[in-house]
Amino acid sequence: PQLDANFLNSSPTSGGSCFLPDEMVELVCDPLAIADLLGLWDKFKPRLPASMTYVARGILLDSEIEMPVGAPVQTRTVQYRADAENRA
C-alpha cells in the first residue's frame, strides 16, 4: 500500500504538517530470510505470533542540524597487519 501525506499527517503525534502534500510512503512486503526467521522462532517459541515484515520506501528524513562539509579525500591508505588474524 501507499500512504499519502494526508494519511501520514492525520496521526495525532505528527503535528499535522510533517509530510508535504506530494510526499508518500510505500510499504512493500519483505519476508525475513529463513535463517532470521528460525532464529526468532528459537527465541520465542512457543509464543511467536504470526507476523510479517515490511520495508518502507520513499522516506526522506529532514534535519535542521547542519553537517560539516570537509575537503574531498585525495588519497586513501589501507594498512594490513598479518598478526590481526591471530587475534580473532
HTML snippet that shows the backbone in 3Dmol.js (N, CA, C, O; Angstrom):
<script src="https://3Dmol.org/build/3Dmol-min.js"></script>
<div id="view" style="width:600px;height:400px;position:relative"></div>
<script>
const pdb = `
ATOM      1  N   PRO A   1       0.812  -1.201   0.000  1.00  0.00           N
ATOM      2  CA  PRO A   1       0.000   0.000   0.000  1.00  0.00           C
ATOM      3  C   PRO A   1       0.852   1.259   0.000  1.00  0.00           C
ATOM      4  O   PRO A   1       2.013   1.245   0.408  1.00  0.00           O
ATOM      5  N   GLN A   2       0.259   2.336  -0.460  1.00  0.00           N
ATOM      6  CA  GLN A   2       0.922   3.640  -0.450  1.00  0.00           C
ATOM      7  C   GLN A   2       0.191   4.542   0.532  1.00  0.00           C
ATOM      8  O   GLN A   2      -1.028   4.699   0.464  1.00  0.00           O
ATOM      9  N   LEU A   3       0.949   5.130   1.440  1.00  0.00           N
ATOM     10  CA  LEU A   3       0.385   6.028   2.439  1.00  0.00           C
ATOM     11  C   LEU A   3       0.691   7.454   2.009  1.00  0.00           C
ATOM     12  O   LEU A   3       1.854   7.854   1.959  1.00  0.00           O
ATOM     13  N   ASP A   4      -0.359   8.230   1.694  1.00  0.00           N
ATOM     14  CA  ASP A   4      -0.139   9.593   1.223  1.00  0.00           C
ATOM     15  C   ASP A   4       0.020  10.559   2.396  1.00  0.00           C
ATOM     16  O   ASP A   4      -0.144  10.178   3.555  1.00  0.00           O
ATOM     17  N   ALA A   5       0.339  11.800   2.081  1.00  0.00           N
ATOM     18  CA  ALA A   5       0.621  12.809   3.104  1.00  0.00           C
ATOM     19  C   ALA A   5      -0.586  13.054   3.997  1.00  0.00           C
ATOM     20  O   ALA A   5      -0.421  13.269   5.198  1.00  0.00           O
ATOM     21  N   ASN A   6      -1.804  13.029   3.440  1.00  0.00           N
ATOM     22  CA  ASN A   6      -2.997  13.236   4.265  1.00  0.00           C
ATOM     23  C   ASN A   6      -3.105  12.167   5.339  1.00  0.00           C
ATOM     24  O   ASN A   6      -3.401  12.469   6.495  1.00  0.00           O
ATOM     25  N   PHE A   7      -2.865  10.922   4.960  1.00  0.00           N
ATOM     26  CA  PHE A   7      -2.935   9.832   5.927  1.00  0.00           C
ATOM     27  C   PHE A   7      -1.818   9.953   6.961  1.00  0.00           C
ATOM     28  O   PHE A   7      -2.061   9.807   8.159  1.00  0.00           O
ATOM     29  N   LEU A   8      -0.600  10.219   6.501  1.00  0.00           N
ATOM     30  CA  LEU A   8       0.537  10.303   7.413  1.00  0.00           C
ATOM     31  C   LEU A   8       0.412  11.480   8.375  1.00  0.00           C
ATOM     32  O   LEU A   8       0.816  11.375   9.533  1.00  0.00           O
ATOM     33  N   ASN A   9      -0.140  12.592   7.914  1.00  0.00           N
ATOM     34  CA  ASN A   9      -0.305  13.761   8.772  1.00  0.00           C
ATOM     35  C   ASN A   9      -1.513  13.666   9.685  1.00  0.00           C
ATOM     36  O   ASN A   9      -1.684  14.511  10.564  1.00  0.00           O
ATOM     37  N   SER A  10      -2.358  12.656   9.500  1.00  0.00           N
ATOM     38  CA  SER A  10      -3.551  12.531  10.343  1.00  0.00           C
ATOM     39  C   SER A  10      -3.240  11.934  11.707  1.00  0.00           C
ATOM     40  O   SER A  10      -4.116  11.887  12.571  1.00  0.00           O
ATOM     41  N   SER A  11      -2.022  11.481  11.915  1.00  0.00           N
ATOM     42  CA  SER A  11      -1.629  10.936  13.214  1.00  0.00           C
ATOM     43  C   SER A  11      -1.609  12.049  14.255  1.00  0.00           C
ATOM     44  O   SER A  11      -1.137  13.149  13.967  1.00  0.00           O
ATOM     45  N   PRO A  12      -2.117  11.782  15.468  1.00  0.00           N
ATOM     46  CA  PRO A  12      -2.102  12.824  16.491  1.00  0.00           C
ATOM     47  C   PRO A  12      -0.693  13.242  16.919  1.00  0.00           C
ATOM     48  O   PRO A  12      -0.513  14.329  17.467  1.00  0.00           O
ATOM     49  N   THR A  13       0.287  12.405  16.679  1.00  0.00           N
ATOM     50  CA  THR A  13       1.664  12.719  17.084  1.00  0.00           C
ATOM     51  C   THR A  13       2.453  13.435  16.001  1.00  0.00           C
ATOM     52  O   THR A  13       3.570  13.883  16.261  1.00  0.00           O
ATOM     53  N   SER A  14       1.902  13.561  14.778  1.00  0.00           N
ATOM     54  CA  SER A  14       2.671  14.154  13.685  1.00  0.00           C
ATOM     55  C   SER A  14       2.671  15.668  13.705  1.00  0.00           C
ATOM     56  O   SER A  14       3.517  16.284  13.056  1.00  0.00           O
ATOM     57  N   GLY A  15       1.761  16.282  14.420  1.00  0.00           N
ATOM     58  CA  GLY A  15       1.692  17.736  14.437  1.00  0.00           C
ATOM     59  C   GLY A  15       0.915  18.302  13.268  1.00  0.00           C
ATOM     60  O   GLY A  15       0.739  19.517  13.185  1.00  0.00           O
ATOM     61  N   GLY A  16       0.445  17.462  12.364  1.00  0.00           N
ATOM     62  CA  GLY A  16      -0.423  17.903  11.280  1.00  0.00           C
ATOM     63  C   GLY A  16       0.253  18.313  10.000  1.00  0.00           C
ATOM     64  O   GLY A  16      -0.415  18.343   8.967  1.00  0.00           O
ATOM     65  N   SER A  17       1.537  18.633   9.991  1.00  0.00           N
ATOM     66  CA  SER A  17       2.170  19.079   8.751  1.00  0.00           C
ATOM     67  C   SER A  17       3.589  18.530   8.620  1.00  0.00           C
ATOM     68  O   SER A  17       4.482  19.222   8.130  1.00  0.00           O
ATOM     69  N   CYS A  18       3.789  17.337   9.040  1.00  0.00           N
ATOM     70  CA  CYS A  18       5.120  16.735   8.977  1.00  0.00           C
ATOM     71  C   CYS A  18       5.493  16.385   7.533  1.00  0.00           C
ATOM     72  O   CYS A  18       6.632  16.589   7.113  1.00  0.00           O
ATOM     73  N   PHE A  19       4.522  15.855   6.777  1.00  0.00           N
ATOM     74  CA  PHE A  19       4.770  15.447   5.399  1.00  0.00           C
ATOM     75  C   PHE A  19       4.197  16.478   4.438  1.00  0.00           C
ATOM     76  O   PHE A  19       3.103  16.997   4.658  1.00  0.00           O
ATOM     77  N   LEU A  20       4.932  16.773   3.379  1.00  0.00           N
ATOM     78  CA  LEU A  20       4.467  17.702   2.342  1.00  0.00           C
ATOM     79  C   LEU A  20       3.410  17.016   1.484  1.00  0.00           C
ATOM     80  O   LEU A  20       3.368  15.787   1.434  1.00  0.00           O
ATOM     81  N   PRO A  21       2.549  17.788   0.804  1.00  0.00           N
ATOM     82  CA  PRO A  21       1.452  17.193   0.031  1.00  0.00           C
ATOM     83  C   PRO A  21       1.886  16.193  -1.033  1.00  0.00           C
ATOM     84  O   PRO A  21       1.137  15.262  -1.327  1.00  0.00           O
ATOM     85  N   ASP A  22       3.064  16.353  -1.618  1.00  0.00           N
ATOM     86  CA  ASP A  22       3.493  15.437  -2.681  1.00  0.00           C
ATOM     87  C   ASP A  22       4.319  14.262  -2.164  1.00  0.00           C
ATOM     88  O   ASP A  22       4.842  13.489  -2.966  1.00  0.00           O
ATOM     89  N   GLU A  23       4.448  14.108  -0.851  1.00  0.00           N
ATOM     90  CA  GLU A  23       5.230  13.008  -0.285  1.00  0.00           C
ATOM     91  C   GLU A  23       4.329  11.833   0.069  1.00  0.00           C
ATOM     92  O   GLU A  23       3.156  12.006   0.401  1.00  0.00           O
ATOM     93  N   MET A  24       4.901  10.633  -0.007  1.00  0.00           N
ATOM     94  CA  MET A  24       4.177   9.430   0.388  1.00  0.00           C
ATOM     95  C   MET A  24       5.174   8.357   0.793  1.00  0.00           C
ATOM     96  O   MET A  24       6.368   8.450   0.508  1.00  0.00           O
ATOM     97  N   VAL A  25       4.659   7.346   1.459  1.00  0.00           N
ATOM     98  CA  VAL A  25       5.466   6.207   1.878  1.00  0.00           C
ATOM     99  C   VAL A  25       4.830   4.959   1.283  1.00  0.00           C
ATOM    100  O   VAL A  25       3.621   4.756   1.389  1.00  0.00           O
ATOM    101  N   GLU A  26       5.647   4.132   0.662  1.00  0.00           N
ATOM    102  CA  GLU A  26       5.165   2.877   0.093  1.00  0.00           C
ATOM    103  C   GLU A  26       5.651   1.737   0.976  1.00  0.00           C
ATOM    104  O   GLU A  26       6.843   1.639   1.269  1.00  0.00           O
ATOM    105  N   LEU A  27       4.726   0.872   1.403  1.00  0.00           N
ATOM    106  CA  LEU A  27       5.073  -0.303   2.192  1.00  0.00           C
ATOM    107  C   LEU A  27       5.123  -1.512   1.271  1.00  0.00           C
ATOM    108  O   LEU A  27       4.178  -1.780   0.529  1.00  0.00           O
ATOM    109  N   VAL A  28       6.248  -2.247   1.326  1.00  0.00           N
ATOM    110  CA  VAL A  28       6.446  -3.401   0.463  1.00  0.00           C
ATOM    111  C   VAL A  28       6.717  -4.610   1.342  1.00  0.00           C
ATOM    112  O   VAL A  28       7.563  -4.566   2.235  1.00  0.00           O
ATOM    113  N   CYS A  29       5.994  -5.682   1.080  1.00  0.00           N
ATOM    114  CA  CYS A  29       6.201  -6.923   1.819  1.00  0.00           C
ATOM    115  C   CYS A  29       7.619  -7.433   1.565  1.00  0.00           C
ATOM    116  O   CYS A  29       8.047  -7.557   0.417  1.00  0.00           O
ATOM    117  N   ASP A  30       8.339  -7.724   2.642  1.00  0.00           N
ATOM    118  CA  ASP A  30       9.719  -8.178   2.525  1.00  0.00           C
ATOM    119  C   ASP A  30       9.967  -9.266   3.569  1.00  0.00           C
ATOM    120  O   ASP A  30      10.435  -8.967   4.668  1.00  0.00           O
ATOM    121  N   PRO A  31       9.659 -10.524   3.242  1.00  0.00           N
ATOM    122  CA  PRO A  31       9.792 -11.594   4.225  1.00  0.00           C
ATOM    123  C   PRO A  31      11.230 -11.743   4.730  1.00  0.00           C
ATOM    124  O   PRO A  31      12.192 -11.476   4.010  1.00  0.00           O
ATOM    125  N   LEU A  32      11.346 -12.174   5.974  1.00  0.00           N
ATOM    126  CA  LEU A  32      12.660 -12.434   6.551  1.00  0.00           C
ATOM    127  C   LEU A  32      13.298 -13.636   5.881  1.00  0.00           C
ATOM    128  O   LEU A  32      12.604 -14.514   5.367  1.00  0.00           O
ATOM    129  N   ALA A  33      14.611 -13.672   5.891  1.00  0.00           N
ATOM    130  CA  ALA A  33      15.334 -14.854   5.415  1.00  0.00           C
ATOM    131  C   ALA A  33      15.034 -16.010   6.369  1.00  0.00           C
ATOM    132  O   ALA A  33      14.743 -15.794   7.545  1.00  0.00           O
ATOM    133  N   ILE A  34      15.108 -17.218   5.860  1.00  0.00           N
ATOM    134  CA  ILE A  34      14.797 -18.406   6.669  1.00  0.00           C
ATOM    135  C   ILE A  34      15.671 -18.453   7.920  1.00  0.00           C
ATOM    136  O   ILE A  34      15.178 -18.783   8.999  1.00  0.00           O
ATOM    137  N   ALA A  35      16.954 -18.130   7.796  1.00  0.00           N
ATOM    138  CA  ALA A  35      17.848 -18.176   8.952  1.00  0.00           C
ATOM    139  C   ALA A  35      17.394 -17.185  10.028  1.00  0.00           C
ATOM    140  O   ALA A  35      17.425 -17.510  11.215  1.00  0.00           O
ATOM    141  N   ASP A  36      16.975 -15.983   9.628  1.00  0.00           N
ATOM    142  CA  ASP A  36      16.496 -14.993  10.594  1.00  0.00           C
ATOM    143  C   ASP A  36      15.194 -15.443  11.238  1.00  0.00           C
ATOM    144  O   ASP A  36      15.008 -15.290  12.445  1.00  0.00           O
ATOM    145  N   LEU A  37      14.296 -15.995  10.437  1.00  0.00           N
ATOM    146  CA  LEU A  37      13.022 -16.471  10.957  1.00  0.00           C
ATOM    147  C   LEU A  37      13.227 -17.613  11.945  1.00  0.00           C
ATOM    148  O   LEU A  37      12.583 -17.649  12.994  1.00  0.00           O
ATOM    149  N   LEU A  38      14.105 -18.531  11.622  1.00  0.00           N
ATOM    150  CA  LEU A  38      14.380 -19.641  12.541  1.00  0.00           C
ATOM    151  C   LEU A  38      15.026 -19.143  13.825  1.00  0.00           C
ATOM    152  O   LEU A  38      14.754 -19.676  14.900  1.00  0.00           O
ATOM    153  N   GLY A  39      15.881 -18.123  13.726  1.00  0.00           N
ATOM    154  CA  GLY A  39      16.484 -17.552  14.923  1.00  0.00           C
ATOM    155  C   GLY A  39      15.443 -16.954  15.844  1.00  0.00           C
ATOM    156  O   GLY A  39      15.513 -17.132  17.061  1.00  0.00           O
ATOM    157  N   LEU A  40      14.470 -16.242  15.275  1.00  0.00           N
ATOM    158  CA  LEU A  40      13.375 -15.694  16.086  1.00  0.00           C
ATOM    159  C   LEU A  40      12.518 -16.804  16.669  1.00  0.00           C
ATOM    160  O   LEU A  40      12.095 -16.734  17.822  1.00  0.00           O
ATOM    161  N   TRP A  41      12.269 -17.816  15.874  1.00  0.00           N
ATOM    162  CA  TRP A  41      11.429 -18.923  16.332  1.00  0.00           C
ATOM    163  C   TRP A  41      12.079 -19.621  17.524  1.00  0.00           C
ATOM    164  O   TRP A  41      11.396 -19.977  18.484  1.00  0.00           O
ATOM    165  N   ASP A  42      13.393 -19.818  17.466  1.00  0.00           N
ATOM    166  CA  ASP A  42      14.097 -20.448  18.585  1.00  0.00           C
ATOM    167  C   ASP A  42      14.004 -19.614  19.853  1.00  0.00           C
ATOM    168  O   ASP A  42      13.913 -20.170  20.948  1.00  0.00           O
ATOM    169  N   LYS A  43      14.025 -18.294  19.728  1.00  0.00           N
ATOM    170  CA  LYS A  43      13.994 -17.420  20.907  1.00  0.00           C
ATOM    171  C   LYS A  43      12.601 -17.289  21.500  1.00  0.00           C
ATOM    172  O   LYS A  43      12.457 -17.177  22.717  1.00  0.00           O
ATOM    173  N   PHE A  44      11.567 -17.303  20.651  1.00  0.00           N
ATOM    174  CA  PHE A  44      10.223 -17.004  21.125  1.00  0.00           C
ATOM    175  C   PHE A  44       9.267 -18.187  21.140  1.00  0.00           C
ATOM    176  O   PHE A  44       8.113 -18.023  21.536  1.00  0.00           O
ATOM    177  N   LYS A  45       9.702 -19.379  20.721  1.00  0.00           N
ATOM    178  CA  LYS A  45       8.755 -20.488  20.705  1.00  0.00           C
ATOM    179  C   LYS A  45       8.354 -20.834  22.122  1.00  0.00           C
ATOM    180  O   LYS A  45       9.209 -20.705  22.999  1.00  0.00           O
ATOM    181  N   PRO A  46       7.206 -21.237  22.421  1.00  0.00           N
ATOM    182  CA  PRO A  46       6.071 -21.454  21.523  1.00  0.00           C
ATOM    183  C   PRO A  46       5.182 -20.219  21.389  1.00  0.00           C
ATOM    184  O   PRO A  46       4.039 -20.342  20.948  1.00  0.00           O
ATOM    185  N   ARG A  47       5.668 -19.040  21.753  1.00  0.00           N
ATOM    186  CA  ARG A  47       4.828 -17.848  21.773  1.00  0.00           C
ATOM    187  C   ARG A  47       5.077 -16.913  20.596  1.00  0.00           C
ATOM    188  O   ARG A  47       4.679 -15.751  20.673  1.00  0.00           O
ATOM    189  N   LEU A  48       5.701 -17.344  19.533  1.00  0.00           N
ATOM    190  CA  LEU A  48       5.951 -16.462  18.389  1.00  0.00           C
ATOM    191  C   LEU A  48       4.639 -16.198  17.663  1.00  0.00           C
ATOM    192  O   LEU A  48       4.048 -17.121  17.102  1.00  0.00           O
ATOM    193  N   PRO A  49       4.168 -14.937  17.665  1.00  0.00           N
ATOM    194  CA  PRO A  49       2.904 -14.647  16.971  1.00  0.00           C
ATOM    195  C   PRO A  49       3.108 -14.628  15.456  1.00  0.00           C
ATOM    196  O   PRO A  49       4.220 -14.444  14.962  1.00  0.00           O
ATOM    197  N   ALA A  50       2.028 -14.819  14.753  1.00  0.00           N
ATOM    198  CA  ALA A  50       2.080 -14.699  13.300  1.00  0.00           C
ATOM    199  C   ALA A  50       2.445 -13.253  12.966  1.00  0.00           C
ATOM    200  O   ALA A  50       1.867 -12.323  13.528  1.00  0.00           O
ATOM    201  N   SER A  51       3.386 -13.064  12.070  1.00  0.00           N
ATOM    202  CA  SER A  51       3.831 -11.710  11.760  1.00  0.00           C
ATOM    203  C   SER A  51       4.335 -11.645  10.328  1.00  0.00           C
ATOM    204  O   SER A  51       4.538 -12.667   9.672  1.00  0.00           O
ATOM    205  N   MET A  52       4.532 -10.420   9.863  1.00  0.00           N
ATOM    206  CA  MET A  52       5.042 -10.177   8.528  1.00  0.00           C
ATOM    207  C   MET A  52       5.955  -8.971   8.594  1.00  0.00           C
ATOM    208  O   MET A  52       5.711  -8.056   9.381  1.00  0.00           O
ATOM    209  N   THR A  53       6.993  -8.950   7.789  1.00  0.00           N
ATOM    210  CA  THR A  53       7.913  -7.818   7.781  1.00  0.00           C
ATOM    211  C   THR A  53       7.710  -7.009   6.496  1.00  0.00           C
ATOM    212  O   THR A  53       7.399  -7.549   5.434  1.00  0.00           O
ATOM    213  N   TYR A  54       7.898  -5.702   6.635  1.00  0.00           N
ATOM    214  CA  TYR A  54       7.715  -4.782   5.524  1.00  0.00           C
ATOM    215  C   TYR A  54       8.902  -3.831   5.440  1.00  0.00           C
ATOM    216  O   TYR A  54       9.606  -3.600   6.422  1.00  0.00           O
ATOM    217  N   VAL A  55       9.105  -3.290   4.256  1.00  0.00           N
ATOM    218  CA  VAL A  55      10.097  -2.246   4.027  1.00  0.00           C
ATOM    219  C   VAL A  55       9.327  -0.984   3.649  1.00  0.00           C
ATOM    220  O   VAL A  55       8.423  -1.028   2.815  1.00  0.00           O
ATOM    221  N   ALA A  56       9.687   0.135   4.263  1.00  0.00           N
ATOM    222  CA  ALA A  56       9.084   1.417   3.924  1.00  0.00           C
ATOM    223  C   ALA A  56      10.000   2.129   2.942  1.00  0.00           C
ATOM    224  O   ALA A  56      11.168   2.377   3.241  1.00  0.00           O
ATOM    225  N   ARG A  57       9.465   2.460   1.763  1.00  0.00           N
ATOM    226  CA  ARG A  57      10.260   3.141   0.744  1.00  0.00           C
ATOM    227  C   ARG A  57       9.729   4.551   0.521  1.00  0.00           C
ATOM    228  O   ARG A  57       8.534   4.814   0.655  1.00  0.00           O
ATOM    229  N   GLY A  58      10.627   5.431   0.184  1.00  0.00           N
ATOM    230  CA  GLY A  58      10.247   6.780  -0.163  1.00  0.00           C
ATOM    231  C   GLY A  58      10.250   7.732   1.006  1.00  0.00           C
ATOM    232  O   GLY A  58       9.539   8.737   0.993  1.00  0.00           O
ATOM    233  N   ILE A  59      11.033   7.432   2.008  1.00  0.00           N
ATOM    234  CA  ILE A  59      11.094   8.307   3.168  1.00  0.00           C
ATOM    235  C   ILE A  59      12.354   9.149   3.086  1.00  0.00           C
ATOM    236  O   ILE A  59      13.465   8.619   3.054  1.00  0.00           O
ATOM    237  N   LEU A  60      12.177  10.466   3.051  1.00  0.00           N
ATOM    238  CA  LEU A  60      13.300  11.392   3.123  1.00  0.00           C
ATOM    239  C   LEU A  60      13.294  11.986   4.519  1.00  0.00           C
ATOM    240  O   LEU A  60      12.266  12.483   4.979  1.00  0.00           O
ATOM    241  N   LEU A  61      14.405  11.942   5.182  1.00  0.00           N
ATOM    242  CA  LEU A  61      14.496  12.485   6.529  1.00  0.00           C
ATOM    243  C   LEU A  61      15.087  13.877   6.470  1.00  0.00           C
ATOM    244  O   LEU A  61      16.202  14.068   5.984  1.00  0.00           O
ATOM    245  N   ASP A  62      14.346  14.840   6.962  1.00  0.00           N
ATOM    246  CA  ASP A  62      14.819  16.211   7.022  1.00  0.00           C
ATOM    247  C   ASP A  62      15.391  16.467   8.403  1.00  0.00           C
ATOM    248  O   ASP A  62      14.893  15.950   9.403  1.00  0.00           O
ATOM    249  N   SER A  63      16.420  17.253   8.443  1.00  0.00           N
ATOM    250  CA  SER A  63      17.033  17.608   9.714  1.00  0.00           C
ATOM    251  C   SER A  63      17.429  19.073   9.669  1.00  0.00           C
ATOM    252  O   SER A  63      17.808  19.606   8.627  1.00  0.00           O
ATOM    253  N   GLU A  64      17.333  19.695  10.807  1.00  0.00           N
ATOM    254  CA  GLU A  64      17.753  21.084  10.897  1.00  0.00           C
ATOM    255  C   GLU A  64      19.187  21.201  11.383  1.00  0.00           C
ATOM    256  O   GLU A  64      19.689  22.309  11.575  1.00  0.00           O
ATOM    257  N   ILE A  65      19.846  20.076  11.584  1.00  0.00           N
ATOM    258  CA  ILE A  65      21.241  20.061  12.015  1.00  0.00           C
ATOM    259  C   ILE A  65      22.124  20.103  10.772  1.00  0.00           C
ATOM    260  O   ILE A  65      22.012  19.237   9.905  1.00  0.00           O
ATOM    261  N   GLU A  66      22.990  21.090  10.679  1.00  0.00           N
ATOM    262  CA  GLU A  66      23.878  21.194   9.530  1.00  0.00           C
ATOM    263  C   GLU A  66      25.056  20.250   9.695  1.00  0.00           C
ATOM    264  O   GLU A  66      25.662  20.169  10.764  1.00  0.00           O
ATOM    265  N   MET A  67      25.369  19.544   8.627  1.00  0.00           N
ATOM    266  CA  MET A  67      26.508  18.634   8.624  1.00  0.00           C
ATOM    267  C   MET A  67      27.723  19.380   8.093  1.00  0.00           C
ATOM    268  O   MET A  67      27.639  20.024   7.048  1.00  0.00           O
ATOM    269  N   PRO A  68      28.848  19.305   8.792  1.00  0.00           N
ATOM    270  CA  PRO A  68      30.038  19.988   8.289  1.00  0.00           C
ATOM    271  C   PRO A  68      30.527  19.340   6.992  1.00  0.00           C
ATOM    272  O   PRO A  68      30.487  18.120   6.834  1.00  0.00           O
ATOM    273  N   VAL A  69      30.980  20.171   6.087  1.00  0.00           N
ATOM    274  CA  VAL A  69      31.479  19.678   4.809  1.00  0.00           C
ATOM    275  C   VAL A  69      32.994  19.772   4.836  1.00  0.00           C
ATOM    276  O   VAL A  69      33.561  20.848   5.027  1.00  0.00           O
ATOM    277  N   GLY A  70      33.638  18.636   4.643  1.00  0.00           N
ATOM    278  CA  GLY A  70      35.093  18.610   4.640  1.00  0.00           C
ATOM    279  C   GLY A  70      35.645  18.671   3.232  1.00  0.00           C
ATOM    280  O   GLY A  70      34.899  18.652   2.253  1.00  0.00           O
ATOM    281  N   ALA A  71      36.930  18.741   3.148  1.00  0.00           N
ATOM    282  CA  ALA A  71      37.596  18.745   1.843  1.00  0.00           C
ATOM    283  C   ALA A  71      37.487  17.353   1.219  1.00  0.00           C
ATOM    284  O   ALA A  71      37.417  16.357   1.940  1.00  0.00           O
ATOM    285  N   PRO A  72      37.473  17.275  -0.106  1.00  0.00           N
ATOM    286  CA  PRO A  72      37.434  15.964  -0.762  1.00  0.00           C
ATOM    287  C   PRO A  72      38.652  15.118  -0.381  1.00  0.00           C
ATOM    288  O   PRO A  72      39.744  15.645  -0.167  1.00  0.00           O
ATOM    289  N   VAL A  73      38.452  13.826  -0.300  1.00  0.00           N
ATOM    290  CA  VAL A  73      39.541  12.912   0.022  1.00  0.00           C
ATOM    291  C   VAL A  73      40.472  12.807  -1.184  1.00  0.00           C
ATOM    292  O   VAL A  73      40.031  12.557  -2.305  1.00  0.00           O
ATOM    293  N   GLN A  74      41.753  13.001  -0.935  1.00  0.00           N
ATOM    294  CA  GLN A  74      42.734  12.952  -2.016  1.00  0.00           C
ATOM    295  C   GLN A  74      43.381  11.570  -2.146  1.00  0.00           C
ATOM    296  O   GLN A  74      43.610  11.086  -3.254  1.00  0.00           O
ATOM    297  N   THR A  75      43.670  10.947  -1.015  1.00  0.00           N
ATOM    298  CA  THR A  75      44.302   9.619  -1.043  1.00  0.00           C
ATOM    299  C   THR A  75      43.675   8.757   0.038  1.00  0.00           C
ATOM    300  O   THR A  75      43.094   9.256   1.002  1.00  0.00           O
ATOM    301  N   ARG A  76      43.804   7.464  -0.144  1.00  0.00           N
ATOM    302  CA  ARG A  76      43.313   6.520   0.842  1.00  0.00           C
ATOM    303  C   ARG A  76      44.451   5.575   1.178  1.00  0.00           C
ATOM    304  O   ARG A  76      45.118   5.052   0.285  1.00  0.00           O
ATOM    305  N   THR A  77      44.672   5.357   2.461  1.00  0.00           N
ATOM    306  CA  THR A  77      45.733   4.470   2.914  1.00  0.00           C
ATOM    307  C   THR A  77      45.105   3.254   3.576  1.00  0.00           C
ATOM    308  O   THR A  77      44.330   3.389   4.522  1.00  0.00           O
ATOM    309  N   VAL A  78      45.434   2.082   3.086  1.00  0.00           N
ATOM    310  CA  VAL A  78      44.930   0.835   3.653  1.00  0.00           C
ATOM    311  C   VAL A  78      46.105   0.120   4.293  1.00  0.00           C
ATOM    312  O   VAL A  78      47.120  -0.133   3.644  1.00  0.00           O
ATOM    313  N   GLN A  79      45.961  -0.203   5.569  1.00  0.00           N
ATOM    314  CA  GLN A  79      47.025  -0.902   6.270  1.00  0.00           C
ATOM    315  C   GLN A  79      46.543  -2.294   6.640  1.00  0.00           C
ATOM    316  O   GLN A  79      45.364  -2.496   6.930  1.00  0.00           O
ATOM    317  N   TYR A  80      47.444  -3.236   6.629  1.00  0.00           N
ATOM    318  CA  TYR A  80      47.126  -4.611   6.956  1.00  0.00           C
ATOM    319  C   TYR A  80      48.186  -5.153   7.894  1.00  0.00           C
ATOM    320  O   TYR A  80      49.385  -5.021   7.649  1.00  0.00           O
ATOM    321  N   ARG A  81      47.725  -5.761   8.967  1.00  0.00           N
ATOM    322  CA  ARG A  81      48.659  -6.385   9.907  1.00  0.00           C
ATOM    323  C   ARG A  81      48.450  -7.878   9.834  1.00  0.00           C
ATOM    324  O   ARG A  81      47.328  -8.353  10.010  1.00  0.00           O
ATOM    325  N   ALA A  82      49.498  -8.626   9.579  1.00  0.00           N
ATOM    326  CA  ALA A  82      49.413 -10.071   9.428  1.00  0.00           C
ATOM    327  C   ALA A  82      48.995 -10.741  10.725  1.00  0.00           C
ATOM    328  O   ALA A  82      48.335 -11.780  10.687  1.00  0.00           O
ATOM    329  N   ASP A  83      49.362 -10.171  11.884  1.00  0.00           N
ATOM    330  CA  ASP A  83      49.014 -10.817  13.144  1.00  0.00           C
ATOM    331  C   ASP A  83      47.582 -10.515  13.580  1.00  0.00           C
ATOM    332  O   ASP A  83      47.144 -11.034  14.607  1.00  0.00           O
ATOM    333  N   ALA A  84      46.844  -9.699  12.840  1.00  0.00           N
ATOM    334  CA  ALA A  84      45.451  -9.384  13.198  1.00  0.00           C
ATOM    335  C   ALA A  84      44.562 -10.617  13.080  1.00  0.00           C
ATOM    336  O   ALA A  84      43.590 -10.741  13.824  1.00  0.00           O
ATOM    337  N   GLU A  85      44.871 -11.528  12.168  1.00  0.00           N
ATOM    338  CA  GLU A  85      44.077 -12.737  12.020  1.00  0.00           C
ATOM    339  C   GLU A  85      44.178 -13.617  13.253  1.00  0.00           C
ATOM    340  O   GLU A  85      43.214 -14.304  13.590  1.00  0.00           O
ATOM    341  N   ASN A  86      45.312 -13.618  13.935  1.00  0.00           N
ATOM    342  CA  ASN A  86      45.519 -14.464  15.100  1.00  0.00           C
ATOM    343  C   ASN A  86      44.758 -13.963  16.320  1.00  0.00           C
ATOM    344  O   ASN A  86      44.538 -14.730  17.257  1.00  0.00           O
ATOM    345  N   ARG A  87      44.354 -12.707  16.333  1.00  0.00           N
ATOM    346  CA  ARG A  87      43.645 -12.140  17.479  1.00  0.00           C
ATOM    347  C   ARG A  87      42.183 -12.582  17.507  1.00  0.00           C
ATOM    348  O   ARG A  87      41.596 -12.676  18.585  1.00  0.00           O
ATOM    349  N   ALA A  88      41.595 -12.849  16.371  1.00  0.00           N
ATOM    350  CA  ALA A  88      40.174 -13.219  16.311  1.00  0.00           C
ATOM    351  C   ALA A  88      39.979 -14.613  16.774  1.00  0.00           C
ATOM    352  O   ALA A  88      38.851 -15.104  16.795  1.00  0.00           O
TER     353      ALA A  88
END
`;
const viewer = $3Dmol.createViewer("view");
viewer.addModel(pdb, "pdb");
viewer.setStyle({}, {cartoon: {color: "spectrum"}});
viewer.zoomTo();
viewer.render();
</script>
